[in-house]
Amino acid sequence: MPLTLRLGADDLSRCRFAISPLCQTHEALRMLRRPARHGYHRAWLRRLGRTLDGLDLSPLWLFVPRPGGYTPDFLGAPPDEPHPSIDDELARMRATDPALAHAEMARSLACTPGLAESPRGRAALDDPAGTVRRLADLTELAWHALLAPDWPRHRAVLEADIAHRSRQAADGGLSPLLTGLHPGLDWTDHTLTLRMYADQPDAQRAAGIGVLLLSPRVGLPDWLAA
């Protein structure tokens, strides 16, 4: 069954956009892990070949299961503000509660049979605080290698799309905004249906906290609810 979110008046009044360097970095990492996912990024992936030489991403790949599966939320947590800096987001990531990190990492490792019992899996779970620090350090290196050189251009594209969609909402209300976010998303009868997210009984419900809209694709205006 697709994931459905019933949005009340409080949620709709807190519908907002954000641009997250951290989320964009981890989307770039997911594309590296699953290059067939976004064919139109092949030139970008080829260009990064030399940039990535010497950068060992295997500790991060441990928590990006293929072909799909769960990636720990703390690796790309939605921001608390609309325009966070990468430094602030990395600081927040490094401050992740070890118990929460352990639970999310265990869930991610369970997506690959035997991985949690492997030496790498056990080492990660035995020291969740240290694993978070190492993953944050590697994410920072990935940011500088993958996105930082082109970030002004990526951010300009995202900001232009926010302006366009804000105008949509100003001209026609939230309905045309929400119905045009993504082909896998439907909006009817105060219910947001995300067909691309199925079988997630533990997904967070809106319940008045609102809807944060983030672009999941590097430098491309294709928005999903988060």
Kinemage of the C-alpha trace (Angstrom):
@kinemage 1
@onewidth
@group {chain A} dominant
@subgroup {mainchain}
@vectorlist {calphas} color= white
{ca met a 1} P 0.000 0.000 0.000
{ca pro a 2} L 1.268 3.521 -0.735
{ca leu a 3} L 2.103 5.870 2.099
{ca thr a 4} L -0.771 8.259 2.816
{ca leu a 5} L -0.650 11.410 4.934
{ca arg a 6} L -3.840 13.060 6.082
{ca leu a 7} L -3.100 16.774 6.393
{ca gly a 8} L -5.122 18.979 8.683
{ca ala a 9} L -5.294 22.770 8.817
{ca asp a 10} L -2.208 22.973 11.064
{ca asp a 11} L -0.192 20.878 8.619
{ca leu a 12} L -1.239 22.931 5.601
{ca ser a 13} L -0.420 26.182 7.385
{ca arg a 14} L 3.104 24.830 7.994
{ca cys a 15} L 3.832 23.678 4.443
{ca arg a 16} L 7.320 25.007 3.692
{ca phe a 17} L 10.436 24.560 1.530
{ca ala a 18} L 14.054 23.995 2.488
{ca ile a 19} L 17.381 23.513 0.727
{ca ser a 20} L 19.637 21.078 2.560
{ca pro a 21} L 23.310 20.646 1.565
{ca leu a 22} L 23.443 17.509 3.720
{ca cys a 23} L 20.410 15.893 2.064
{ca gln a 24} L 21.774 16.822 -1.354
{ca thr a 25} L 25.114 15.211 -0.462
{ca his a 26} L 23.474 11.961 0.521
{ca glu a 27} L 21.301 12.000 -2.579
{ca ala a 28} L 24.518 12.326 -4.598
{ca leu a 29} L 25.968 9.387 -2.668
{ca arg a 30} L 22.875 7.287 -3.378
{ca met a 31} L 23.282 8.047 -7.079
{ca leu a 32} L 26.889 6.891 -6.927
{ca arg a 33} L 25.743 3.717 -5.214
{ca arg a 34} L 22.902 3.150 -7.696
{ca pro a 35} L 23.991 4.930 -10.932
{ca ala a 36} L 21.146 3.442 -12.986
{ca arg a 37} L 18.677 5.332 -10.777
{ca his a 38} L 19.182 8.653 -12.575
{ca gly a 39} L 20.373 8.108 -16.139
{ca tyr a 40} L 20.490 11.824 -16.886
{ca his a 41} L 23.343 12.190 -14.383
{ca arg a 42} L 25.710 9.865 -16.249
{ca ala a 43} L 27.931 12.689 -17.491
{ca trp a 44} L 28.196 14.022 -13.941
{ca leu a 45} L 29.030 10.547 -12.639
{ca arg a 46} L 31.736 10.108 -15.272
{ca arg a 47} L 33.220 13.503 -14.450
{ca leu a 48} L 33.482 12.521 -10.784
{ca gly a 49} L 35.554 9.437 -11.525
{ca arg a 50} L 38.924 11.072 -10.882
{ca thr a 51} L 37.577 13.244 -8.057
{ca leu a 52} L 36.622 10.150 -6.097
{ca asp a 53} L 39.952 8.380 -6.519
{ca gly a 54} L 41.347 7.734 -3.073
{ca leu a 55} L 38.064 8.460 -1.275
{ca asp a 56} L 36.985 5.265 0.464
{ca leu a 57} L 33.197 5.423 0.699
{ca ser a 58} L 32.729 1.843 1.901
{ca pro a 59} L 31.741 2.843 5.488
{ca leu a 60} L 28.861 4.829 3.991
{ca trp a 61} L 27.948 2.114 1.469
{ca leu a 62} L 27.377 -0.157 4.456
{ca phe a 63} L 24.230 1.879 5.145
{ca val a 64} L 23.063 2.447 1.561
{ca pro a 65} L 21.688 -1.012 0.734
{ca arg a 66} L 21.203 -2.009 -2.891
{ca pro a 67} L 18.944 -2.132 -4.828
{ca gly a 68} L 16.894 -0.334 -2.220
{ca gly a 69} L 16.214 -0.595 1.463
{ca tyr a 70} L 16.440 1.743 4.404
{ca thr a 71} L 19.206 4.310 4.903
{ca pro a 72} L 19.527 5.697 8.466
{ca asp a 73} L 17.609 8.944 8.828
{ca phe a 74} L 20.425 10.650 10.734
{ca leu a 75} L 22.602 10.537 7.606
{ca gly a 76} L 20.324 13.062 5.924
{ca ala a 77} L 17.897 14.395 8.499
{ca pro a 78} L 15.495 17.108 7.250
{ca pro a 79} L 16.747 20.516 8.405
{ca asp a 80} L 15.145 22.678 11.074
{ca glu a 81} L 15.536 25.847 9.007
{ca pro a 82} L 15.032 26.715 5.333
{ca his a 83} L 18.679 27.464 4.443
{ca pro a 84} L 21.031 25.593 6.790
{ca ser a 85} L 24.778 25.597 6.238
{ca ile a 86} L 26.582 22.318 5.682
{ca asp a 87} L 28.592 22.981 8.865
{ca asp a 88} L 25.428 23.298 10.962
{ca glu a 89} L 23.939 20.160 9.433
{ca leu a 90} L 27.102 18.152 10.028
{ca ala a 91} L 27.183 19.376 13.638
{ca arg a 92} L 23.613 18.183 14.072
{ca met a 93} L 24.523 14.836 12.535
{ca arg a 94} L 27.498 14.443 14.867
{ca ala a 95} L 25.183 15.134 17.828
{ca thr a 96} L 22.924 12.169 16.971
{ca asp a 97} L 21.919 10.203 20.057
{ca pro a 98} L 23.918 6.930 20.018
{ca ala a 99} L 20.840 4.879 20.933
{ca leu a 100} L 18.922 6.326 17.994
{ca ala a 101} L 21.901 5.794 15.687
{ca his a 102} L 22.174 2.159 16.806
{ca ala a 103} L 18.491 1.505 16.096
{ca glu a 104} L 18.606 3.132 12.656
{ca met a 105} L 21.861 1.417 11.667
{ca ala a 106} L 20.539 -1.969 12.790
{ca arg a 107} L 17.418 -1.447 10.661
{ca ser a 108} L 19.557 -0.510 7.667
{ca leu a 109} L 21.956 -3.434 8.047
{ca ala a 110} L 19.007 -5.830 8.319
{ca cys a 111} L 18.104 -4.979 4.705
{ca thr a 112} L 21.120 -7.050 3.558
{ca pro a 113} L 21.077 -10.643 4.865
{ca gly a 114} L 24.059 -11.379 7.080
{ca leu a 115} L 25.457 -7.845 7.069
{ca ala a 116} L 24.604 -7.089 10.703
{ca glu a 117} L 26.538 -10.207 11.759
{ca ser a 118} L 29.545 -9.408 9.562
{ca pro a 119} L 32.708 -7.973 11.155
{ca arg a 120} L 31.964 -4.522 9.693
{ca gly a 121} L 28.358 -4.621 10.800
{ca arg a 122} L 29.187 -5.711 14.334
{ca ala a 123} L 31.926 -3.090 14.638
{ca ala a 124} L 29.509 -0.344 13.592
{ca leu a 125} L 26.819 -1.430 16.036
{ca asp a 126} L 29.244 -2.015 18.923
{ca asp a 127} L 30.350 1.634 18.827
{ca pro a 128} L 27.424 3.728 17.527
{ca ala a 129} L 28.850 7.047 18.733
{ca gly a 130} L 32.174 6.389 17.023
{ca thr a 131} L 30.415 5.203 13.883
{ca val a 132} L 28.379 8.411 13.736
{ca arg a 133} L 31.566 10.486 14.020
{ca arg a 134} L 33.274 8.507 11.264
{ca leu a 135} L 30.254 8.706 8.974
{ca ala a 136} L 29.967 12.453 9.564
{ca asp a 137} L 33.658 12.947 8.754
{ca leu a 138} L 33.289 10.918 5.565
{ca thr a 139} L 30.116 12.807 4.636
{ca glu a 140} L 32.037 16.062 5.008
{ca leu a 141} L 34.718 14.772 2.637
{ca ala a 142} L 32.014 13.647 0.207
{ca trp a 143} L 30.401 17.109 0.333
{ca his a 144} L 33.671 18.773 -0.664
{ca ala a 145} L 34.311 16.218 -3.409
{ca leu a 146} L 30.819 15.918 -4.895
{ca leu a 147} L 28.904 19.142 -4.389
{ca ala a 148} L 30.887 22.019 -2.931
{ca pro a 149} L 32.582 23.041 -6.224
{ca asp a 150} L 29.208 23.343 -8.014
{ca trp a 151} L 27.013 24.260 -5.041
{ca pro a 152} L 26.263 27.871 -6.082
{ca arg a 153} L 24.839 26.595 -9.379
{ca his a 154} L 22.865 23.782 -7.731
{ca arg a 155} L 21.477 26.131 -5.114
{ca ala a 156} L 20.483 28.707 -7.744
{ca val a 157} L 18.449 26.056 -9.595
{ca leu a 158} L 16.700 25.011 -6.383
{ca glu a 159} L 15.990 28.578 -5.315
{ca ala a 160} L 14.524 29.357 -8.744
{ca asp a 161} L 12.216 26.378 -8.464
{ca ile a 162} L 11.118 27.398 -4.973
{ca ala a 163} L 10.247 30.824 -6.356
{ca his a 164} L 8.251 29.225 -9.181
{ca arg a 165} L 6.325 26.917 -6.879
{ca ser a 166} L 5.720 29.669 -4.366
{ca arg a 167} L 4.133 31.665 -7.186
{ca gln a 168} L 1.966 28.620 -7.991
{ca ala a 169} L 0.729 28.599 -4.403
{ca ala a 170} L 0.183 32.355 -4.432
{ca asp a 171} L -1.837 32.185 -7.655
{ca gly a 172} L -3.890 29.050 -7.021
{ca gly a 173} L -3.403 27.902 -3.437
{ca leu a 174} L -1.774 24.727 -2.184
{ca ser a 175} L -3.695 22.348 -4.440
{ca pro a 176} L -1.801 23.141 -7.692
{ca leu a 177} L 1.444 23.185 -5.716
{ca leu a 178} L 0.948 19.749 -4.154
{ca thr a 179} L -0.437 18.064 -7.272
{ca gly a 180} L 2.569 19.132 -9.328
{ca leu a 181} L 5.345 18.089 -6.983
{ca his a 182} L 6.109 14.612 -8.348
{ca pro a 183} L 4.483 12.057 -10.692
{ca gly a 184} L 4.319 9.548 -7.843
{ca leu a 185} L 2.372 11.874 -5.578
{ca asp a 186} L -1.375 12.530 -5.432
{ca trp a 187} L -3.319 15.138 -3.462
{ca thr a 188} L -7.053 14.716 -2.936
{ca asp a 189} L -9.501 15.140 -0.076
{ca his a 190} L -6.810 16.569 2.251
{ca thr a 191} L -4.732 13.404 1.772
{ca leu a 192} L -1.225 13.280 0.344
{ca thr a 193} L -0.545 9.871 -1.249
{ca leu a 194} L 3.066 8.930 -1.992
{ca arg a 195} L 2.980 5.938 -4.303
{ca met a 196} L 6.781 5.670 -4.353
{ca tyr a 197} L 6.870 4.932 -0.606
{ca ala a 198} L 5.070 1.668 0.150
{ca asp a 199} L 4.964 -0.611 3.159
{ca gln a 200} L 6.252 1.879 5.729
{ca pro a 201} L 4.014 1.333 8.747
{ca asp a 202} L 6.447 3.223 11.002
{ca ala a 203} L 6.549 6.349 8.844
{ca gln a 204} L 6.083 9.574 10.760
{ca arg a 205} L 2.588 11.017 10.470
{ca ala a 206} L 1.966 14.698 9.942
{ca ala a 207} L -0.366 15.244 12.916
{ca gly a 208} L 0.066 19.004 12.924
{ca ile a 209} L 3.845 19.141 12.430
{ca gly a 210} L 3.425 20.322 8.841
{ca val a 211} L 5.055 19.300 5.577
{ca leu a 212} L 8.659 20.071 4.673
{ca leu a 213} L 9.454 19.972 0.957
{ca leu a 214} L 12.978 19.052 -0.085
{ca ser a 215} L 14.418 18.347 -3.493
{ca pro a 216} L 15.894 14.811 -3.453
{ca arg a 217} L 17.860 15.232 -6.680
{ca val a 218} L 21.071 17.137 -6.979
{ca gly a 219} L 20.399 20.494 -8.589
{ca leu a 220} L 17.141 19.377 -10.215
{ca pro a 221} L 13.640 20.725 -9.439
{ca asp a 222} L 11.808 17.497 -8.623
{ca trp a 223} L 10.223 17.824 -5.194
{ca leu a 224} L 9.025 15.243 -2.715
{ca ala a 225} L 7.342 15.607 0.631
{ca ala a 226} L 9.498 14.775 3.595
